[in-house]
Amino acid sequence: MSERKPVTLTYAGCIQGARYCIPVLPGTIAFGAVFGTVTAQKGLTLLETLLINSFVFAGASQFVAMEVYSAPMTWGVVLAMTGVVAAVNLRMLLIGASLRPWLGTVSASRTYPALFFLTDINWLIALREYDKGERDWGIYLGSGLFIWCVWSLAVLPGYFFGSLVSDPKIWGLDVVMPAFFIALLVPLWKGRRQTISWTIAGGIAVLTWYEFGGYWGILTGAVSGALAGAFLDD
């Protein structure tokens, strides 16, 4: 019967979605602050830092872009930054498509602006709640807005006091996000199909990191896991 429930958007759903993100706040703030530190070291102004953090809103790919960034900017640097950001974020095509059962019935004027707030965190939250029968897509929107607000402001302490959070490992904050993702993934496990596809995704991601380093494992893991899941029977 849950499949027949109408899709809604409520303020209460948005608030609930934001609440689901509270456990990941320490990690989000810490890594946002680290990005603020990186931009300060690269010589970006505070305004430039706030703009790139809020309008790109892409986590790992922002760090990749900063590795490529150099001043003065040239067209070569711009193209390189655009390329690496696009490559790391290609996984968003896959995870965005997985939200179609929920957002497919929502008007395009609402869906496409809302997709700006798509992250790994609120994607997992949305899938988990959808599988439970939830049809208030405020869960997705509220969690995305909340993470965006926190992430946008998290650069401030790092920009001004970067030495205090330059290495999240010292505080053990580097394990907060992985632990949060694992906790969200557990309810989504349904059997053989997930076991094999997740194992393939993790294995390919690790091999990619071992061979090439950087963030390419995010892309290769996502693509290989999605392909494995598509061709496997339940």
For each residue, the residues with C-beta under 8 A, 3 or more apart:
1: 4 5
2: 5 133 135
3:
4: 1
5: 1 2 133 135
6: 135
7: 102 103 105 106 135 136 137
8: 13 135 136 137 138
9: 13 14 106 110 136 137 138 141
10: 13 14 136 138
11: 14 15 138
12: 15 16 136 138
13: 8 9 10 16 17 136 137 138 139 141 142
14: 9 10 11 17 18 138 139 141 142 145
15: 11 12 18 19 138 142
16: 12 13 19 20 136 138 139 142
17: 13 14 20 21 122 125 138 139 140 141 142 143 144 146
18: 14 15 21 22 142 143 145 146
19: 15 16 22
20: 16 17 125 129 139 143
21: 17 18 24 25 28 121 122 125 143 146 147 150
22: 18 19 25
23: 176 180 183
24: 21 27 28 121 147 176 177 180
25: 21 22 28 29 150
26: 29 30 173 176
27: 24 30 31 168 173 174 176 177 180
28: 21 24 25 31 32 121 147 150 151 154 177
29: 25 26 32 33 150 154 157
30: 26 27 33 34 154 165 168 171 173 174 176
31: 27 28 34 35 59 154 168 173 177
32: 28 29 35 36 53 150 151 153 154 155 158
33: 29 30 36 37 154 155 156 157 158 162 165
34: 30 31 37 38 158 162 165 166 168
35: 31 32 38 39 49 53 62 63 66 154 155 158
36: 32 33 39 40 49 53 154 155 156 157 158 159 160 162
37: 33 34 40 41 158 159 162 163 165 166
38: 34 35 41 42 63 66 158
39: 35 36 42 44 48 49 52 53 66 155 159
40: 36 37 43 44 49 158 159 160 162
41: 37 38 162
42: 38 39 66 69 71
43: 40 71
44: 39 40 48 49 52
45: 48 49
46: 49 50 159
47: 50 51
48: 39 44 45 51 52
49: 35 36 39 40 44 45 46 52 53 155 159
50: 46 47 53 54 152 155
51: 47 48 54 55
52: 39 44 48 49 55 56 62 65
53: 32 35 36 39 49 50 56 57 62 151 152 155
54: 50 51 57 148 151 152
55: 51 52
56: 52 53 61 62 65 85
57: 53 54 116 117 119 148 151 152
58: 61 62 85 88 89
59: 31 62 63 119 120 151
60: 63 64 88 215 218
61: 56 58 64 65 84 85 88 89 215
62: 35 52 53 56 58 59 65 66 85
63: 35 38 59 60 66 67 215
64: 60 61 67 68 84 85 88 214 215
65: 52 56 61 62 68 69 81 84 85
66: 35 38 39 42 62 63 69
67: 63 64
68: 64 65 77 80 81 84
69: 42 65 66 73 77 81
70: 73 77
71: 42 43
72:
73: 69 70 77 78
74: 77 78
75: 78 79
76: 79 80
77: 68 69 70 73 74 80 81
78: 73 74 75 81 82
79: 75 76 82 83
80: 68 76 77 83 84
81: 65 68 69 77 78 84 85
82: 78 79 85 86
83: 79 80 86 87
84: 61 64 65 68 80 81 87 88
85: 56 58 61 62 64 65 81 82 88 89
86: 82 83 89 90
87: 83 84 90 216 219
88: 58 60 61 64 84 85 91 215 216 218 219
89: 58 61 85 86 92
90: 86 87 93 94 219 222 223
91: 88 94 95 218 219 222 223
92: 89 95 96 118
93: 90 96 97
94: 90 91 97 98 222 223 226
95: 91 92 98 99 118 120 123 222
96: 92 93 99 115 118
97: 93 94 100
98: 94 95 101 123 127
99: 95 96 102 103 118 123 126 127 140
100: 97 103 104
101: 98 104 130
102: 7 99 105 106 126 130 135 137 140
103: 7 99 100 106 111 114 137 140
104: 100 101
105: 7 102
106: 7 9 102 103 110 111 114 137
107: 110 111
108: 111 112
109: 112 113
110: 9 106 107 113 114
111: 103 106 107 108 114 115
112: 108 109 115
113: 109 110 116
114: 103 106 110 111 117 118 137 140 141 144
115: 96 111 112 118
116: 57 113
117: 57 114 122 141 144 145 147 148
118: 92 95 96 99 114 115 122 123 144
119: 57 59 122 123 144 147
120: 59 95 123 124 181
121: 21 24 28 124 125 143 147 177 180 181
122: 17 21 117 118 119 125 126 140 143 144 147
123: 95 98 99 118 119 120 126 127
124: 120 121 127 128 181 184 185 188
125: 17 20 21 121 122 128 129 139 140 143 184
126: 99 102 122 123 129 130 137 139 140 143
127: 98 99 123 124 130 131 188
128: 124 125 131 132 184 187 188
129: 20 125 126 132 134 139
130: 101 102 126 127 133 134 135
131: 127 128 187 188
132: 128 129
133: 2 5 130
134: 129 130 139
135: 2 5 6 7 8 102 130
136: 7 8 9 10 12 13 16 139
137: 7 8 9 13 102 103 106 114 126 140 141
138: 8 9 10 11 12 13 14 15 16 17 141 142
139: 13 14 16 17 20 125 126 129 134 136 142 143
140: 17 99 102 103 114 122 125 126 137 143 144
141: 9 13 14 17 114 117 137 138 144 145
142: 13 14 15 16 17 18 138 139 145 146
143: 17 18 20 21 121 122 125 126 139 140 146 147
144: 17 114 117 118 119 122 140 141 147 148
145: 14 18 117 141 142 148 149
146: 17 18 21 142 143 149 150
147: 21 24 28 117 119 121 122 143 144 150 151
148: 54 57 117 144 145 151 152
149: 145 146 152 153
150: 21 25 28 29 32 146 147 153 154
151: 28 32 53 54 57 59 147 148 154
152: 50 53 54 57 148 149 155
153: 32 149 150 156
154: 28 29 30 31 32 33 35 36 150 151 157 158
155: 32 33 35 36 39 49 50 53 152 158 159
156: 33 36 153 159 160
157: 29 33 36 154 160 161 164 165
158: 32 33 34 35 36 37 38 40 154 155 161 162 165
159: 36 37 39 40 46 49 155 156 162
160: 36 40 156 157
161: 157 158 164 165
162: 33 34 36 37 40 41 158 159 165 166
163: 37 166
164: 157 161
165: 30 33 34 37 157 158 161 162 168 171
166: 34 37 162 163
167: 170
168: 27 30 31 34 165 171 172 173 174
169: 172 173 174
170: 167
171: 30 165 168
172: 168 169 175 176
173: 26 27 30 31 168 169 176
174: 27 30 168 169 177 178
175: 172 178 179
176: 23 24 26 27 30 172 173 179 180
177: 24 27 28 31 121 174 180 181
178: 174 175 181 182
179: 175 176 182 183
180: 23 24 27 121 176 177 183 184
181: 120 121 124 177 178 184 185
182: 178 179 185 186
183: 23 179 180 186
184: 124 125 128 180 181 187 188
185: 124 181 182 188 189 198
186: 182 183 189
187: 128 131 184
188: 124 127 128 131 184 185 194
189: 185 186 194 195 198
190: 193 194 234
191: 194 195 234
192: 195 196 232 234
193: 190 196 197 229 232 233 234
194: 188 189 190 191 197 198 229
195: 189 191 192 198 199
196: 192 193 199 200 228 232
197: 193 194 200 201 225 226 228 229 232
198: 185 189 194 195 201 202 225
199: 195 196 202 203
200: 196 197 203 204 224 225 228
201: 197 198 204 205 221 222 224 225 226 228
202: 198 199 205 206 221 225
203: 199 200 206 207
204: 200 201 207 208 217 220 221 224 225
205: 201 202 208 209 217 218 220 221
206: 202 203 209 210 217
207: 203 204 210 211 217
208: 204 205 211 212 216 217 220 221
209: 205 206 212 213 214 216 217
210: 206 207
211: 207 208
212: 208 209 216 217
213: 209 216
214: 64 209 217
215: 60 61 63 64 88 218 219
216: 87 88 208 209 212 213 219 220
217: 204 205 206 207 208 209 212 214 220 221
218: 60 88 91 205 215 221 222
219: 87 88 90 91 215 216 222 223
220: 204 205 208 216 217 223 224
221: 201 202 204 205 208 217 218 224 225
222: 90 91 94 95 201 218 219 225 226
223: 90 91 94 219 220 226 227
224: 200 201 204 220 221 227 228
225: 197 198 200 201 202 204 221 222 228 229
226: 94 197 201 222 223 229 230
227: 223 224 230 231
228: 196 197 200 201 224 225 231 232
229: 193 194 197 225 226 232
230: 226 227
231: 227 228
232: 192 193 196 197 228 229
233: 193
234: 190 191 192 193
